[in-house]
Amino acid sequence: MHPKKNFLHTTLIFFLIAFAISNCSNAEISADDTEQLALLVETAIEATQNTEKQPAAASTTPANSPINPLTGLPVSDPSRLQRKPVFVKVSNYPDIGRPHAGLSSADLVFEYYIGSGQNRFMAVFYGQDATQIGPVRSGRRVDAEIVPMYNGILGYGSADADTDAVIVSTLGNYAISHLEGPCPAFCGEDTHSATGVFANSAAISEYVDMQGWENNAPDLPGMLFQKNPPDKMVPAEKLTILYNYYNRGEWRYDEVSGKYLRWIEDIEDFGTEDETIQMIPLVDRNTGEQLAFSNIILIKAEHEELAPTAHEIKVRDNNSGRPAFLFRDGTMAAGGWATPNDSDPIQFTFSDGSFLPLKPGNTWIVMMGINATFEEVEPGSWESFFFLP
């Protein structure tokens, strides 16, 4: 028995003895009193022993669960890691499609420029799923570069003919548009309606299984996770991302959760003298809770404009590395990102080549232009403004 429990056990017994004696008339203990006292002591001993035998509360994550290579965390359902990651394109504009659905369940989210001052998200579901993800929108050329690095499946809302040809020629069967995947994989018809189509990541994976296509666990090396931040960090409680004056996102560090919370612009009376812009919490419509991510990584990548809404974002063949900035635990570290192997995930490193240690949890990756600004505008507050070359 633990010493503290033993002390409590003994104290309780002596208390019962003292209580029993104090209730005996004339301080004399009869045979009946003795029998009653013995019963009380026996009951107390049995009660404390039964308390010690109570099992601990069961964990929802089984012991020795496999670790998700995209989050560094154990998974509650190991079978989810025995499949390909599912990527789903999510609209950010028009803003009537907000709040988005399913982003809080993603292991990774990629954010990138799509032209006309707008951005789009691509969420990655591997360690867990979401039954409603969206609004689903069209694919971009960069999807054909990122998805194969994670041996994934792309769920998207079709694309223009030239872009779709690039995506399908690269991903083959694993490029699944809303026109191909039946409900519940994709529910809805019009991806150009901001509330038209929503996806289900588990159903997309099941659709691949039903077609008889290979859907086994991929090898996903290259991401290092570490509980404590490295020494090479500077204060970073806030990160602001701007694609133009009206398109802005903020990540603010929350000490209680240990994560960065997402804020987004809310414009009233647009184009009038009374126009106002304020930042509001960006929530997941599935949960009603504000998006919270353990890691925010800003990377600079070369962009080439092919048309106002068509761009090449060069992710593959980045062997020499380009700038990257990791935000975690209210701090920031400068480093680099590289793709030494086009079939492996993006690698994040310090300048000396050692891996940038991410905090175990979900990660949001912002892909800015190579000429984007990045500066500390106030102590602990960082800002990046997108610019094309």
BAZA-480618 format. One record per residue (C-alpha): x, y, z. Coordinates in steps of 0.2 Angstrom, whole numbers. Last residue first. Example, Ala and Ser with C-alpha at 12.3 -4.5 7.8 and 13.67 -1.06 7.14 Angstrom:
2
+-------+-------+-------+
!     u !     v !     w !
+-------+-------+-------+
!    68 !    -5 !    36 !
!    62 !   -22 !    39 !
+-------+-------+-------+
***
This chain:
389
+-------+-------+-------+
!     u !     v !     w !
+-------+-------+-------+
!    38 !   191 !  -295 !
!    21 !   189 !  -287 !
!    19 !   198 !  -270 !
!    10 !   192 !  -254 !
!    12 !   202 !  -238 !
!    20 !   193 !  -223 !
!    18 !   200 !  -205 !
!    26 !   196 !  -188 !
!    21 !   201 !  -171 !
!    32 !   197 !  -156 !
!    39 !   215 !  -154 !
!    30 !   225 !  -168 !
!    31 !   224 !  -187 !
!    42 !   209 !  -187 !
!    45 !   206 !  -205 !
!    41 !   195 !  -220 !
!    38 !   202 !  -237 !
!    34 !   191 !  -251 !
!    46 !   190 !  -265 !
!    47 !   171 !  -266 !
!    28 !   170 !  -265 !
!    19 !   163 !  -250 !
!    14 !   145 !  -247 !
!     6 !   145 !  -230 !
!     7 !   128 !  -221 !
!    -5 !   124 !  -206 !
!     1 !   110 !  -195 !
!    -9 !    98 !  -183 !
!    -1 !    91 !  -167 !
!    16 !    86 !  -160 !
!    26 !   103 !  -160 !
!    37 !   103 !  -175 !
!    56 !   101 !  -174 !
!    65 !   109 !  -188 !
!    77 !    96 !  -195 !
!    96 !    98 !  -195 !
!   103 !   105 !  -211 !
!   113 !   118 !  -204 !
!   101 !   132 !  -210 !
!    88 !   124 !  -200 !
!    76 !   111 !  -208 !
!    59 !   108 !  -215 !
!    56 !    93 !  -227 !
!    41 !    92 !  -239 !
!    34 !    75 !  -239 !
!    42 !    61 !  -250 !
!    39 !    56 !  -268 !
!    47 !    71 !  -276 !
!    63 !    67 !  -266 !
!    75 !    82 !  -261 !
!    59 !    92 !  -258 !
!    66 !   107 !  -247 !
!    61 !   119 !  -234 !
!    71 !   131 !  -225 !
!    75 !   139 !  -208 !
!    69 !   153 !  -197 !
!    62 !   149 !  -180 !
!    47 !   157 !  -172 !
!    39 !   157 !  -154 !
!    22 !   157 !  -146 !
!    23 !   138 !  -144 !
!    25 !   135 !  -162 !
!    29 !   146 !  -178 !
!    41 !   139 !  -191 !
!    48 !   150 !  -204 !
!    53 !   143 !  -221 !
!    66 !   150 !  -234 !
!    70 !   140 !  -249 !
!    80 !   124 !  -251 !
!    94 !   117 !  -263 !
!    84 !   102 !  -268 !
!    68 !   111 !  -273 !
!    64 !    99 !  -288 !
!    45 !    99 !  -284 !
!    37 !   114 !  -276 !
!    36 !   126 !  -290 !
!    19 !   136 !  -289 !
!    14 !   137 !  -307 !
!    -1 !   149 !  -308 !
!   -18 !   150 !  -316 !
!   -31 !   163 !  -311 !
!   -24 !   179 !  -319 !
!   -16 !   168 !  -332 !
!     1 !   159 !  -333 !
!     8 !   167 !  -318 !
!    24 !   159 !  -311 !
!    27 !   157 !  -292 !
!    43 !   153 !  -284 !
!    40 !   147 !  -266 !
!    42 !   155 !  -249 !
!    36 !   145 !  -234 !
!    26 !   150 !  -219 !
!    24 !   136 !  -206 !
!    11 !   137 !  -193 !
!    11 !   123 !  -180 !
!     0 !   118 !  -166 !
!   -16 !   123 !  -175 !
!   -33 !   130 !  -168 !
!   -48 !   134 !  -179 !
!   -61 !   142 !  -168 !
!   -75 !   131 !  -162 !
!   -93 !   129 !  -169 !
!   -89 !   110 !  -171 !
!   -94 !   106 !  -189 !
!   -95 !   125 !  -194 !
!   -76 !   126 !  -190 !
!   -73 !   143 !  -184 !
!   -63 !   158 !  -190 !
!   -63 !   171 !  -175 !
!   -66 !   189 !  -181 !
!   -55 !   202 !  -188 !
!   -62 !   219 !  -192 !
!   -64 !   229 !  -208 !
!   -75 !   244 !  -210 !
!   -83 !   253 !  -225 !
!   -94 !   268 !  -220 !
!   -88 !   278 !  -235 !
!   -94 !   264 !  -246 !
!   -85 !   250 !  -256 !
!   -89 !   236 !  -243 !
!  -102 !   241 !  -230 !
!   -95 !   228 !  -218 !
!   -79 !   218 !  -220 !
!   -75 !   203 !  -209 !
!   -57 !   198 !  -210 !
!   -51 !   181 !  -203 !
!   -44 !   175 !  -186 !
!   -36 !   158 !  -183 !
!   -30 !   152 !  -166 !
!   -12 !   147 !  -163 !
!   -10 !   133 !  -151 !
!    -4 !   130 !  -133 !
!   -22 !   128 !  -128 !
!   -21 !   141 !  -113 !
!    -6 !   151 !  -120 !
!   -16 !   156 !  -136 !
!    -5 !   162 !  -150 !
!   -14 !   173 !  -163 !
!   -14 !   168 !  -181 !
!   -21 !   181 !  -193 !
!   -28 !   181 !  -210 !
!   -30 !   194 !  -223 !
!   -39 !   197 !  -239 !
!   -45 !   215 !  -241 !
!   -29 !   224 !  -242 !
!   -21 !   211 !  -253 !
!   -14 !   194 !  -251 !
!   -10 !   197 !  -232 !
!    -5 !   185 !  -219 !
!    -3 !   191 !  -201 !
!     7 !   181 !  -188 !
!     5 !   184 !  -169 !
!    13 !   178 !  -153 !
!    31 !   176 !  -160 !
!    45 !   178 !  -148 !
!    62 !   171 !  -155 !
!    67 !   153 !  -157 !
!    84 !   144 !  -159 !
!    83 !   135 !  -142 !
!    72 !   121 !  -149 !
!    53 !   120 !  -144 !
!    48 !   106 !  -132 !
!    37 !    91 !  -137 !
!    47 !    86 !  -152 !
!    41 !    81 !  -169 !
!    51 !    78 !  -185 !
!    43 !    77 !  -202 !
!    54 !    68 !  -216 !
!    46 !    51 !  -219 !
!    29 !    47 !  -225 !
!    29 !    29 !  -231 !
!    12 !    25 !  -238 !
!    -2 !    14 !  -230 !
!   -11 !     5 !  -243 !
!   -25 !    10 !  -255 !
!   -22 !     1 !  -271 !
!   -37 !     3 !  -283 !
!   -51 !   -10 !  -282 !
!   -65 !     3 !  -287 !
!   -73 !     0 !  -270 !
!   -57 !     4 !  -261 !
!   -55 !    20 !  -269 !
!   -73 !    24 !  -265 !
!   -70 !    20 !  -247 !
!   -56 !    33 !  -246 !
!   -68 !    46 !  -253 !
!   -81 !    40 !  -240 !
!   -68 !    42 !  -226 !
!   -64 !    60 !  -232 !
!   -83 !    66 !  -234 !
!   -85 !    80 !  -246 !
!   -96 !    95 !  -247 !
!  -103 !   103 !  -263 !
!  -114 !   119 !  -267 !
!  -111 !   131 !  -252 !
!  -100 !   143 !  -262 !
!  -109 !   139 !  -278 !
!   -96 !   137 !  -291 !
!   -94 !   119 !  -285 !
!  -112 !   115 !  -291 !
!  -118 !    97 !  -288 !
!  -120 !    92 !  -270 !
!  -114 !    78 !  -260 !
!   -96 !    71 !  -263 !
!   -90 !    55 !  -255 !
!  -107 !    52 !  -248 !
!  -113 !    54 !  -262 !
!  -105 !    49 !  -278 !
!   -87 !    52 !  -283 !
!   -85 !    56 !  -301 !
!   -92 !    73 !  -304 !
!   -86 !    79 !  -287 !
!   -68 !    76 !  -294 !
!   -57 !    61 !  -290 !
!   -39 !    63 !  -294 !
!   -32 !    46 !  -287 !
!   -36 !    37 !  -303 !
!   -22 !    46 !  -313 !
!   -13 !    58 !  -301 !
!     0 !    66 !  -313 !
!   -10 !    65 !  -330 !
!   -26 !    69 !  -320 !
!   -19 !    85 !  -312 !
!   -11 !    92 !  -328 !
!   -26 !    88 !  -338 !
!   -37 !    96 !  -325 !
!   -27 !   112 !  -326 !
!   -29 !   113 !  -345 !
!   -48 !   109 !  -345 !
!   -53 !   120 !  -331 !
!   -55 !   111 !  -314 !
!   -65 !    98 !  -306 !
!   -72 !   101 !  -288 !
!   -58 !    92 !  -279 !
!   -54 !    76 !  -269 !
!   -36 !    72 !  -271 !
!   -29 !    55 !  -265 !
!   -12 !    54 !  -257 !
!     5 !    47 !  -259 !
!    11 !    61 !  -248 !
!    23 !    69 !  -261 !
!    11 !    64 !  -274 !
!    -2 !    76 !  -267 !
!    10 !    91 !  -267 !
!    15 !    93 !  -286 !
!    -2 !    89 !  -294 !
!   -11 !   100 !  -281 !
!     1 !   114 !  -288 !
!    -9 !   114 !  -304 !
!   -25 !   120 !  -296 !
!   -41 !   110 !  -292 !
!   -58 !   117 !  -290 !
!   -69 !   120 !  -275 !
!   -77 !   110 !  -261 !
!   -86 !   120 !  -248 !
!   -80 !   111 !  -239 !
!   -78 !    96 !  -228 !
!   -92 !    86 !  -220 !
!   -90 !    69 !  -213 !
!   -73 !    73 !  -206 !
!   -59 !    60 !  -204 !
!   -44 !    56 !  -193 !
!   -26 !    51 !  -193 !
!   -26 !    54 !  -212 !
!   -35 !    69 !  -218 !
!   -26 !    83 !  -228 !
!   -34 !   100 !  -231 !
!   -31 !   110 !  -247 !
!   -35 !   129 !  -244 !
!   -38 !   143 !  -256 !
!   -32 !   161 !  -258 !
!   -38 !   176 !  -267 !
!   -30 !   192 !  -273 !
!   -36 !   189 !  -291 !
!   -26 !   174 !  -292 !
!   -25 !   156 !  -284 !
!   -13 !   160 !  -269 !
!   -10 !   146 !  -257 !
!   -15 !   138 !  -240 !
!   -10 !   120 !  -236 !
!   -19 !   112 !  -222 !
!   -11 !    97 !  -212 !
!   -18 !    84 !  -200 !
!   -36 !    89 !  -204 !
!   -50 !    88 !  -191 !
!   -51 !   107 !  -188 !
!   -53 !   110 !  -207 !
!   -69 !   100 !  -208 !
!   -82 !   114 !  -213 !
!   -78 !   132 !  -218 !
!   -87 !   146 !  -210 !
!   -88 !   153 !  -223 !
!   -95 !   150 !  -240 !
!  -102 !   168 !  -241 !
!   -84 !   173 !  -241 !
!   -82 !   170 !  -260 !
!   -69 !   164 !  -257 !
!   -60 !   153 !  -245 !
!   -64 !   137 !  -254 !
!   -59 !   120 !  -248 !
!   -49 !   107 !  -259 !
!   -49 !    90 !  -251 !
!   -33 !    79 !  -249 !
!   -36 !    61 !  -242 !
!   -20 !    52 !  -235 !
!   -18 !    34 !  -242 !
!   -23 !    19 !  -231 !
!   -18 !     9 !  -216 !
!   -16 !    24 !  -205 !
!   -35 !    25 !  -203 !
!   -34 !     7 !  -196 !
!   -25 !    13 !  -181 !
!   -41 !    21 !  -174 !
!   -37 !    32 !  -159 !
!   -21 !    38 !  -167 !
!    -5 !    42 !  -158 !
!     3 !    59 !  -161 !
!    18 !    65 !  -171 !
!     6 !    74 !  -183 !
!    10 !    69 !  -201 !
!    19 !    53 !  -196 !
!     3 !    47 !  -186 !
!    10 !    37 !  -172 !
!     4 !    19 !  -169 !
!    -6 !    15 !  -154 !
!     5 !     6 !  -140 !
!   -10 !     8 !  -128 !
!   -27 !    11 !  -136 !
!   -32 !    29 !  -137 !
!   -49 !    33 !  -128 !
!   -40 !    30 !  -112 !
!   -49 !    21 !   -98 !
!   -51 !    29 !   -81 !
!   -40 !    20 !   -68 !
!   -47 !     4 !   -60 !
!   -54 !     4 !   -42 !
!   -44 !    -8 !   -31 !
!   -38 !     5 !   -19 !
!   -56 !    10 !   -16 !
!   -60 !    -8 !   -12 !
!   -46 !    -9 !     1 !
!   -52 !     7 !     9 !
!   -70 !     1 !    11 !
!   -64 !   -16 !    17 !
!   -54 !    -8 !    31 !
!   -68 !     3 !    36 !
!   -81 !   -11 !    37 !
!   -69 !   -21 !    48 !
!   -67 !    -6 !    59 !
!   -86 !    -4 !    61 !
!   -89 !   -22 !    64 !
!   -76 !   -23 !    77 !
!   -84 !    -8 !    86 !
!  -101 !   -16 !    85 !
!   -95 !   -32 !    93 !
!   -86 !   -22 !   107 !
!  -101 !   -11 !   110 !
!  -112 !   -27 !   112 !
!   -99 !   -34 !   124 !
!  -100 !   -18 !   134 !
!   -88 !    -4 !   134 !
!   -88 !     8 !   149 !
!   -86 !    26 !   147 !
!  -101 !    29 !   157 !
!  -112 !    27 !   142 !
!  -103 !    22 !   126 !
!  -104 !    35 !   112 !
!   -86 !    42 !   115 !
!   -79 !    24 !   113 !
!   -87 !    22 !    95 !
!   -81 !    39 !    89 !
!   -63 !    35 !    96 !
!   -63 !    19 !    87 !
!   -70 !    26 !    71 !
!   -57 !    40 !    71 !
!   -43 !    27 !    74 !
!   -49 !    17 !    59 !
!   -49 !    32 !    48 !
!   -32 !    38 !    53 !
!   -25 !    20 !    49 !
!   -32 !    21 !    31 !
!   -27 !    39 !    28 !
!    -9 !    34 !    33 !
!    -9 !    18 !    23 !
!   -15 !    28 !     8 !
!    -1 !    41 !    10 !
!    12 !    27 !    12 !
!     6 !    18 !    -4 !
!     0 !     0 !     0 !
+-------+-------+-------+
***
